Amino acid sequence: MLTKPPQRTIDTWGAGHYGANRGSRKHKGIDFACYPGSSICAEKYGRVTKIGYPYDDDEDNDGKPDFTYVEIQDPLGFKARYFYVVPAVAVGDMVQSGQSIGISQELGKKYHGITEHIHFEVKDKDGKFFDPAEYLL
């Protein structure tokens, strides 16, 4: 079993548990505290289905998005997304549980006062979010 880092607790940007208040919306995942540059590993076996950008309007000076995420679909159709990760995989790659999929990005330069972390969320076969702690069991 993989060792899970601690969940992000409350800081100036909020709390990192599933369902935490985000103003007019709720937090759709779990935030795991980590240092920038930490190796991030796939939770389950699956295929990389997307390398995405969480914020459409979030660009740095070169016009490219600041942050990325990796989406992995397991054989049962669940899609796990790992946010704030520089990918070391490509769309179509098959990954094993425990395999490194990239390294965590630095958030603190842009969001002062935030705890460095990755965001982990999971959608079921119908595209509905649920508490990722259930997926980690």
C-alpha positions as CSV (number, residue, x, y, z in Angstrom):
1,M,0.0,0.0,0.0
2,L,1.2,3.5,-0.8
3,T,1.8,5.9,2.0
4,K,-0.5,8.9,1.7
5,P,0.7,12.4,2.6
6,P,-1.3,14.4,5.0
7,Q,-4.4,16.2,3.8
8,R,-4.1,20.0,3.5
9,T,-5.8,21.7,6.4
10,I,-7.2,25.2,6.4
11,D,-5.0,28.1,5.2
12,T,-5.7,31.5,3.7
13,W,-7.2,29.8,0.6
14,G,-9.5,27.3,2.5
15,A,-9.5,23.7,3.5
16,G,-8.5,20.7,1.5
17,H,-11.1,18.1,2.4
18,Y,-13.9,16.9,0.2
19,G,-17.0,19.1,0.4
20,A,-15.1,22.1,1.9
21,N,-16.8,25.4,1.3
22,R,-15.4,27.3,-1.8
23,G,-17.8,30.2,-1.7
24,S,-20.6,29.4,-4.1
25,R,-19.3,25.9,-4.7
26,K,-18.0,22.9,-2.8
27,H,-14.5,21.3,-3.0
28,K,-14.7,18.3,-5.3
29,G,-11.6,16.4,-4.1
30,I,-8.9,16.0,-1.5
31,D,-5.8,18.1,-1.2
32,F,-2.6,16.3,-0.2
33,A,0.2,18.4,1.2
34,C,3.5,18.0,-0.5
35,Y,6.7,19.8,-1.5
36,P,7.0,21.3,-5.0
37,G,8.9,18.8,-7.1
38,S,7.5,15.7,-5.2
39,S,7.0,12.6,-7.3
40,I,3.3,11.9,-7.8
41,C,2.2,8.3,-8.3
42,A,-0.9,6.8,-9.9
43,E,-3.3,5.4,-7.3
44,K,-4.7,2.6,-9.6
45,Y,-3.9,0.9,-12.9
46,G,-5.3,2.6,-16.0
47,R,-4.9,4.7,-19.1
48,V,-4.0,8.4,-19.3
49,T,-7.0,9.9,-20.9
50,K,-6.2,13.6,-20.6
51,I,-3.6,16.2,-19.8
52,G,-5.6,19.3,-19.0
53,Y,-5.5,22.8,-17.6
54,P,-7.6,23.5,-14.5
55,Y,-8.0,27.2,-15.1
56,D,-8.8,28.6,-18.6
57,D,-7.6,32.1,-17.9
58,D,-4.6,31.2,-15.7
59,E,-1.6,32.0,-17.9
60,D,1.9,33.2,-17.1
61,N,3.9,35.7,-19.1
62,D,4.5,33.3,-22.0
63,G,0.8,32.7,-22.7
64,K,0.8,29.1,-21.5
65,P,-1.3,27.9,-18.5
66,D,0.4,27.9,-15.2
67,F,-0.9,24.6,-13.9
68,T,-1.8,21.2,-15.4
69,Y,-3.5,18.0,-14.4
70,V,-3.3,14.3,-15.3
71,E,-6.5,12.2,-15.8
72,I,-6.3,8.4,-15.5
73,Q,-9.3,6.1,-16.3
74,D,-9.2,2.8,-14.6
75,P,-10.7,-0.4,-16.1
76,L,-14.0,0.1,-14.2
77,G,-14.5,3.6,-15.8
78,F,-13.6,5.7,-12.9
79,K,-11.6,8.8,-13.8
80,A,-9.0,10.0,-11.2
81,R,-7.5,13.5,-11.8
82,Y,-4.3,14.7,-10.2
83,F,-4.0,18.5,-10.3
84,Y,-0.9,20.7,-10.1
85,V,1.3,18.0,-11.6
86,V,3.9,18.4,-14.4
87,P,3.1,15.3,-16.4
88,A,5.8,12.6,-17.0
89,V,3.2,10.6,-19.0
90,A,1.2,11.2,-22.2
91,V,-2.4,10.6,-23.3
92,G,-2.8,7.0,-24.2
93,D,-0.1,5.7,-21.8
94,M,-1.0,2.8,-19.6
95,V,0.2,3.3,-16.0
96,Q,0.5,0.9,-13.0
97,S,-0.6,1.6,-9.5
98,G,2.4,3.3,-7.8
99,Q,4.0,4.4,-11.0
100,S,5.2,8.0,-11.1
101,I,3.0,10.1,-13.4
102,G,4.8,13.5,-12.8
103,I,6.0,15.9,-10.2
104,S,4.0,18.4,-8.1
105,Q,4.0,22.1,-9.2
106,E,4.7,25.1,-7.0
107,L,1.6,27.0,-6.0
108,G,3.0,29.4,-3.4
109,K,4.5,31.8,-5.9
110,K,1.1,32.6,-7.4
111,Y,-1.1,31.9,-4.4
112,H,0.7,33.4,-1.4
113,G,-0.2,31.7,1.9
114,I,-1.5,28.5,0.3
115,T,-0.2,25.2,1.6
116,E,1.8,23.4,-1.2
117,H,-0.3,20.5,-2.4
118,I,-1.8,18.4,-5.2
119,H,-5.6,18.2,-5.6
120,F,-7.0,14.7,-6.2
121,E,-10.6,14.1,-7.4
122,V,-12.5,11.2,-8.9
123,K,-15.5,10.9,-11.1
124,D,-17.7,7.8,-11.4
125,K,-18.8,6.2,-14.7
126,D,-21.6,8.7,-14.9
127,G,-19.3,11.7,-14.5
128,K,-20.3,12.5,-11.0
129,F,-17.8,13.5,-8.4
130,F,-17.6,11.6,-5.1
131,D,-15.4,11.6,-2.0
132,P,-12.0,10.3,-3.3
133,A,-11.3,8.8,0.1
134,E,-13.7,6.0,-1.0
135,Y,-11.6,5.4,-4.1
136,L,-8.4,5.2,-2.0
137,L,-9.6,2.2,0.1
